[in-house]
């Protein structure tokens, strides 16, 4: 296993890393809509926050020369399931036609009271 911490991605807010590489798989920790420079939450709408989360995931993936197209699986944690359609619209735009497997669940509260958190599993290029 190899621990991945990525310059330019939001700092971890707990005792975890940005990702772990195991064989040809990369397990990315959940990202919230934090601005990497200010470490403040970005946006007040689900659309704004989903976009920032996926941008943060993209920063972590780019460290290994990957994009969202290398993602095999995501788990989306929504504070409110009523935000599903807004999240889904931005998610679909950001993934540009790529459709990894996904689980979407509602949770009582995300870290920092964010509206959304997303984690993913990606395949590393050989």
N, C-alpha and C positions, 0 to 999 in steps of 0.2 A: 504494500500500500504506500501511496505517496500523498502527503498533505499538500494542498494547493492554497496559497494565500496570494491574492492578486492586487498589485498596486493599481490604484485607480478605481477599485470597487469599494463600496461602502464598507467600513470596518465592521467586523463582527461585534455584536452587542452582547456577546456571551462567550463561554469557553468552547468555541467551535471554529472550524476553518471554512473558507469559501467552498472548497470541494475536496473530494478524495478521489484519487485515481486507483483503480483496482483492475489490473489486467488492461483490457481495452475499453473499460467503462469508466465514466466520470460521474460521480454522484455529487450534485450541486446542492449546497444548503439552501434553505428557503431564503428568498430575498423579499424585503419589504420596500416600499417606495421612498427610500432614503436618498437624498442628494449626496453623492460621494464626497463632495468638497465640504459641505456644511454639516452633514450628518443630521439634517432636518428632514421631516416628512415633506414630500412634494405633493401638491394638489389636494383638492377637497372632494373631487368626484372620483367615481370608480374608474372612469376612462383615463383620467390623468394619472391615477395611482397605478393602474395596470400597465400603462405605457412605461412608467419609470421602473417598475419591477422588471419588466422584460428587457429594458435597456440595461439594468444592473446584471441580469442573467447573461446578457450578451457580452458584457465586459468580462465576466468570469470565463465564459466560453472562448472568447477571443484570445485569452492568455494561452490557450492550447491550440490556436488557429482553427477554432470551431465557430459555427454560427448556430442559430436556432434550427437550421435544417438538419443538424446533427443530433437533435434531441429526439430520444425514443419515447420518453414518458414524462409527463408532468403531473404534479398534484397541486391543485389550486385550493387555497383556503380563503373563503369569503366570510367577512364579518356578517353580511346579510345576504341571503340567497336571492333577495329582490334585486341585487346588483348583478345577477348572472348575465343578463342580456348585454349590459354595458361592458362588462368584463369580456364577454365572448366576442363582441364586435372588435374591440382593440386587439385581443388575442389573435383572432383570425387575420387581421391586417398585418400584425407584426410577424406572424409565422408564414405569411405570403404563400398560402396554398399547402404548406407542409402541415400534416395532421398527425402529430404523435399521439400515442394513447394518452388518456387523461382521466384523472379522477377530480371531481370538484365537490367540495364539502363546505358546509357552513360551520363556523366555529364561534364560540361565544366572544372571544377577543383575540386579536392578533397582537404580536409585539408592537409596542409603541402606539397601540390603538389604531393601526393601519386598517384600511378597508379590505386589503388583499395581501396575501403572501403566496409566492409560487416557488416550488422546488422542482428540480428536474434531474433526469438521468440522460446522459449523452454518450454516444459511441465515439471513441477516439479514432482518429484516422490512423491507418496502419502504415 
